[in-house]
Amino acid sequence: MRERHQTALRMREEGATFQAIGDALHVSASRANVIYQRALEIQAEEAAGMSLAAIRILRNYRGDLHELASFAERDPHGACTLLIQEPNCLRRHAYQIIAWLTAGNREKP
């Protein structure tokens, strides 16, 4: 995570306004908000170990994650084929999700 993202997170956790964050980063308050929002996305990506796109696909997945995880453990390529039928799911996203599931994760991030 870039230093500006860490600064935005830290300052916001300390109660700073976006104007104060913007002043510290030499950007506008609205740009400070964008930097902060991206920092939250980066945190989510790092916590889950996959891209934000993969996280969104997984959050919107309508099937049962336990069944998908079992299928992914038995047949990762078949699970990939199933996942790429989801909206906006590319092969790389599918394999990120499969890796996440086979690592024992079963609850949506």
C-alpha atoms as one frame of an Amber mdcrd trajectory, in Angstrom:
protein
   0.000   0.000   0.000   1.363   3.402  -0.933   2.273   5.906   1.755  -0.538
   8.265   0.772  -3.091   5.473   1.276  -1.625   4.655   4.694  -1.709   8.342
   5.629  -5.340   8.674   4.569  -6.328   5.576   6.572  -4.413   6.641   9.659
  -5.725  10.194   9.607  -9.313   9.072   9.020  -9.059   6.584  11.906  -7.865
   9.491  14.050 -10.995  11.436  13.058  -9.543  13.787  10.453 -11.814  15.313
   7.836 -11.191  14.801   4.151 -10.188  18.467   3.984  -7.485  17.863   6.602
  -6.332  14.726   4.805  -6.282  16.633   1.524  -4.220  19.402   3.086  -1.702
  16.862   4.389  -1.489  15.144   0.990  -1.599  18.422  -1.000  -4.785  17.448
  -2.824  -8.432  18.522  -2.690 -10.862  17.118  -0.132 -12.677  15.157  -2.854
  -9.393  13.645  -4.065  -8.532  12.776  -0.446 -11.840  10.898  -0.266 -10.946
   8.966  -3.444  -7.528   8.087  -1.992  -9.169   6.951   1.250 -11.734   4.808
  -0.581  -8.976   3.172  -2.624  -7.042   2.535   0.594 -10.074   0.671   1.963
 -10.200  -1.393  -1.237  -6.495  -2.207  -0.965  -7.020  -3.295   2.652  -9.816
  -5.629   1.554  -7.671  -7.044  -1.258  -4.753  -7.662   1.088  -6.970  -9.251
   3.739  -8.621 -11.588   1.235  -5.529 -12.245  -0.857  -7.299 -11.529  -4.126
  -8.232  -8.598  -6.332 -11.184  -6.363  -5.629 -12.828  -7.640  -8.825 -12.599
 -11.221  -7.523 -13.973 -10.101  -4.151 -16.960  -8.456  -5.880 -17.619 -11.546
  -7.979 -17.502 -13.720  -4.882 -19.801 -11.385  -2.935 -22.351 -11.537  -5.769
 -22.074 -15.305  -6.266 -25.569 -16.758  -5.825 -24.546 -20.365  -5.382 -23.441
 -22.156  -2.231 -19.803 -21.421  -1.395 -19.376 -24.734   0.428 -20.449 -26.624
  -2.691 -18.228 -24.469  -4.892 -15.261 -25.058  -2.559 -15.804 -28.825  -2.615
 -16.057 -28.753  -6.398 -12.906 -26.591  -6.633 -10.965 -29.077  -4.507 -12.044
 -31.978  -6.737 -11.867 -30.207 -10.099 -10.262 -26.742 -10.137 -10.577 -26.409
 -13.911 -14.267 -27.306 -13.779 -14.788 -24.766 -11.000 -12.993 -22.184 -13.128
 -15.343 -22.937 -16.027 -18.312 -22.518 -13.690 -17.031 -19.243 -12.251 -16.241
 -17.565 -15.558 -19.950 -17.780 -16.337 -20.479 -15.220 -13.564 -20.783 -11.602
 -14.755 -17.405  -9.869 -15.216 -15.451 -12.936 -14.121 -12.235 -13.481 -16.014
 -10.126 -16.616 -15.744  -7.638 -14.850 -13.437 -10.467 -13.868 -11.081 -11.803
 -17.421 -11.092  -8.421 -18.856 -10.143  -7.997 -16.257  -7.381 -11.381 -17.314
  -5.980 -10.515 -21.004  -6.295  -7.227 -20.460  -4.456  -9.072 -18.545  -1.737
 -11.689 -21.293  -1.377  -9.186 -24.158  -1.354  -7.293 -22.334   1.406 -10.290
 -23.078   3.621 -12.318 -19.883   3.284 -16.063 -20.377   3.088 -17.623 -17.052
   4.114 -17.999 -14.210   1.649 -15.402 -11.490   2.261
